[in-house]
Amino acid sequence: MRTIQFVILSCFLCLGFTACKKQQEARRPISRASGVFMKKSIERNKKLIASEEDQIKALMKKNPKISYIASSKGYWYSYEIKNEIDSLTPKKGDVAFFNYELKDLNGAVIYSEVELRPQVYRVDKQDIMMGLRDGIKLMRKNEKINFYFPSHIAYGYHGDNKKIGVNQPLICTVTLNDFKSEAVYKKELEQNITNNLAKTDSIKKAKKVVLKTKPISKDTLEE
């Protein structure tokens, strides 16, 4: 009886081992296919970036009178207004106030300054376009700069699902109006709130005085 049980147990163990082996062997092609896919994806991205950079370089070549500067982050920029006096630029923890406009490489406006509205941006503490996040930190107060961003540091392969298309390089024109430390900005906000409350209180008091004042009768005016 024990011999029969041993034989049956051995058969089950063999079947289990064979099934596991087949499952393991079945996974290998998936792993290899995944590796090939990743390699092809990386190659496609490299070609895409190179193509977009060539488009930007061709644009710059058409405008030899403009001085373009290459950033180590993979984009280019040129000055429309340059501040030669100040040396300070925004850093992490500052609050930057700027306007900007987005155009395609042909110069057609995608989003105007009016549409995008003046921006209040906490440097490196808010999510914005990667290229703009870096570009802002290069600017001095009152400067106006044209940034030329390949799509991988703009809106990438998905665009913005509105006006900016898939893998679209952009010209981003930025005017940095001002920047200050977050501590100073918070203090100013608190002061503005206090002032507004004081104004509101004064208006309420003035209304009460008007209501309490006895109106002049018609008879009084005739006298």
C-alpha positions as CSV (number, residue, x, y, z in Angstrom):
1,M,0.0,0.0,0.0
2,R,2.8,2.4,0.9
3,T,4.5,1.5,-2.4
4,I,1.4,2.5,-4.4
5,Q,1.1,5.8,-2.4
6,F,4.8,6.6,-3.1
7,V,4.3,5.9,-6.8
8,I,1.2,8.2,-7.0
9,L,3.0,11.0,-5.1
10,S,6.0,10.7,-7.4
11,C,3.8,11.1,-10.4
12,F,2.2,14.3,-9.0
13,L,5.6,15.8,-8.2
14,C,6.8,15.0,-11.8
15,L,3.7,16.6,-13.3
16,G,4.1,19.7,-11.2
17,F,7.8,20.1,-12.0
18,T,7.0,19.7,-15.8
19,A,4.2,22.3,-15.6
20,C,6.5,24.8,-13.8
21,K,9.2,24.3,-16.3
22,K,6.9,24.9,-19.2
23,Q,5.6,28.1,-17.6
24,Q,9.1,29.4,-17.1
25,E,10.1,28.5,-20.7
26,A,6.9,30.3,-22.0
27,R,7.9,33.6,-20.3
28,R,11.3,33.9,-22.0
29,P,10.1,35.1,-25.4
30,I,8.0,37.8,-23.7
31,S,11.1,39.1,-21.9
32,R,13.1,39.1,-25.1
33,A,10.3,40.9,-27.0
34,S,10.0,43.5,-24.2
35,G,13.7,44.2,-24.4
36,V,13.5,44.6,-28.2
37,F,10.5,46.9,-27.9
38,M,12.3,49.2,-25.3
39,K,15.4,49.3,-27.6
40,K,13.3,50.3,-30.6
41,S,11.4,52.9,-28.5
42,I,14.7,54.5,-27.4
43,E,15.9,54.6,-31.0
44,R,12.7,56.3,-32.1
45,N,12.9,58.9,-29.4
46,K,16.5,59.7,-30.3
47,K,15.6,60.1,-34.0
48,L,12.6,62.3,-33.0
49,I,14.7,64.6,-30.8
50,A,17.4,64.9,-33.5
51,S,14.7,65.8,-36.1
52,E,13.2,68.5,-33.9
53,E,16.6,69.9,-33.1
54,D,17.4,70.1,-36.8
55,Q,14.2,72.0,-37.3
56,I,15.2,74.5,-34.6
57,K,18.7,74.8,-36.0
58,A,17.3,75.5,-39.5
59,L,15.1,78.2,-38.0
60,M,18.1,79.8,-36.3
61,K,20.1,79.6,-39.5
62,K,17.5,81.7,-41.3
63,N,18.0,84.5,-38.7
64,P,21.8,85.0,-38.7
65,K,21.5,88.5,-37.1
66,I,20.0,87.0,-33.9
67,S,22.4,85.7,-31.3
68,Y,21.2,82.3,-30.1
69,I,22.5,80.6,-26.9
70,A,22.5,76.8,-26.5
71,S,21.4,75.5,-23.0
72,S,22.9,72.5,-21.5
73,K,19.3,71.3,-20.9
74,G,18.7,70.7,-24.6
75,Y,17.1,74.0,-25.8
76,W,18.1,77.3,-27.2
77,Y,17.2,80.9,-26.4
78,S,17.6,84.5,-27.6
79,Y,17.1,87.9,-26.0
80,E,14.5,90.5,-27.0
81,I,15.2,92.6,-23.9
82,K,18.3,92.0,-21.8
83,N,19.0,93.4,-18.4
84,E,22.7,94.3,-18.2
85,I,22.4,95.9,-14.7
86,D,21.0,93.3,-12.4
87,S,22.7,90.0,-11.6
88,L,20.1,88.2,-9.5
89,T,17.9,85.4,-11.1
90,P,15.0,83.4,-9.5
91,K,15.9,80.5,-7.4
92,K,14.0,77.7,-5.6
93,G,11.7,79.3,-3.0
94,D,11.2,82.5,-4.9
95,V,7.9,83.7,-6.4
96,A,8.2,84.7,-10.1
97,F,5.7,87.0,-11.9
98,F,5.8,86.6,-15.7
99,N,3.9,86.8,-18.9
100,Y,4.4,84.3,-21.8
101,E,3.2,83.4,-25.2
102,L,3.5,80.1,-27.1
103,K,4.1,79.8,-30.9
104,D,4.9,77.1,-33.3
105,L,8.3,77.1,-35.2
106,N,6.6,79.0,-38.1
107,G,5.8,81.9,-35.7
108,A,2.1,81.3,-35.6
109,V,0.6,82.1,-32.2
110,I,-0.9,79.1,-30.4
111,Y,-1.6,80.8,-27.1
112,S,-1.3,84.6,-26.7
113,E,-0.3,86.4,-23.5
114,V,-3.9,87.4,-23.0
115,E,-5.1,83.8,-23.1
116,L,-2.4,82.6,-20.7
117,R,-2.8,85.6,-18.3
118,P,0.0,86.9,-16.0
119,Q,1.5,84.0,-14.1
120,V,2.5,83.7,-10.4
121,Y,4.9,80.8,-10.1
122,R,6.6,79.4,-7.1
123,V,10.0,78.4,-8.5
124,D,10.6,74.6,-8.5
125,K,7.5,74.1,-6.3
126,Q,4.9,74.0,-9.0
127,D,4.4,71.8,-12.1
128,I,5.0,73.7,-15.3
129,M,6.5,72.9,-18.7
130,M,9.9,71.4,-18.1
131,G,11.8,73.8,-20.4
132,L,10.0,76.8,-18.9
133,R,10.8,75.6,-15.4
134,D,14.5,75.7,-16.2
135,G,14.4,78.8,-18.4
136,I,12.8,81.0,-15.8
137,K,15.9,80.5,-13.6
138,L,18.1,82.0,-16.3
139,M,16.2,85.3,-16.4
140,R,16.8,88.7,-14.7
141,K,14.0,91.0,-13.8
142,N,12.4,92.9,-16.8
143,E,14.1,90.6,-19.4
144,K,12.2,89.2,-22.4
145,I,13.5,85.9,-23.9
146,N,12.5,83.6,-26.7
147,F,13.0,80.0,-25.8
148,Y,13.1,77.2,-28.4
149,F,11.9,74.0,-26.8
150,P,12.0,70.5,-28.5
151,S,8.8,68.6,-27.6
152,H,10.4,66.4,-25.0
153,I,10.9,69.4,-22.7
154,A,7.6,71.0,-23.7
155,Y,4.3,69.0,-23.9
156,G,5.8,65.7,-25.1
157,Y,4.1,63.0,-27.1
158,H,0.6,63.9,-25.9
159,G,0.5,67.7,-26.4
160,D,-2.0,69.6,-24.2
161,N,-5.1,67.9,-25.7
162,K,-6.2,71.3,-27.0
163,K,-4.1,73.4,-29.3
164,I,-0.6,71.9,-28.9
165,G,-0.2,68.9,-31.0
166,V,1.7,65.6,-30.5
167,N,5.5,66.0,-30.4
168,Q,5.3,69.7,-31.2
169,P,8.4,71.9,-30.6
170,L,7.6,75.3,-29.4
171,I,8.8,78.9,-29.2
172,C,8.0,80.3,-25.8
173,T,8.4,84.0,-25.3
174,V,8.7,85.0,-21.7
175,T,8.8,88.4,-19.9
176,L,9.9,88.2,-16.3
177,N,8.2,91.2,-14.6
178,D,9.5,90.6,-11.1
179,F,10.4,88.0,-8.5
180,K,10.8,88.0,-4.7
181,S,11.3,85.6,-1.9
182,E,8.3,83.5,-0.7
183,A,8.6,85.1,2.7
184,V,8.3,88.6,1.3
185,Y,5.4,87.6,-1.0
186,K,3.5,86.1,2.0
187,K,4.1,89.2,4.0
188,E,2.7,91.4,1.2
189,L,-0.3,89.2,0.8
190,E,-1.1,89.4,4.6
191,Q,-0.7,93.2,4.4
192,N,-3.0,93.4,1.4
193,I,-5.6,91.3,3.3
194,T,-5.3,93.6,6.3
195,N,-5.7,96.7,4.2
196,N,-8.7,95.3,2.4
197,L,-10.4,94.4,5.7
198,A,-9.7,97.9,7.0
199,K,-11.3,99.4,3.9
200,T,-14.3,97.2,4.1
201,D,-14.7,98.1,7.8
202,S,-14.5,101.8,6.9
203,I,-17.2,101.5,4.2
204,K,-19.5,99.7,6.7
205,K,-19.0,102.4,9.3
206,A,-19.7,105.2,6.7
207,K,-22.9,103.4,5.6
208,K,-24.1,103.3,9.2
209,V,-23.4,107.0,9.7
210,V,-25.5,107.8,6.5
211,L,-28.4,105.6,7.7
212,K,-28.4,107.3,11.1
213,T,-28.4,110.8,9.7
214,K,-31.9,112.3,9.7
215,P,-33.1,113.1,6.2
216,I,-33.9,116.8,5.4
217,S,-37.6,117.4,5.0
218,K,-39.2,119.2,2.1
219,D,-40.5,121.9,4.5
220,T,-36.9,122.6,5.8
221,L,-35.7,123.1,2.3
222,E,-38.5,125.6,1.5
223,E,-37.7,127.7,4.6
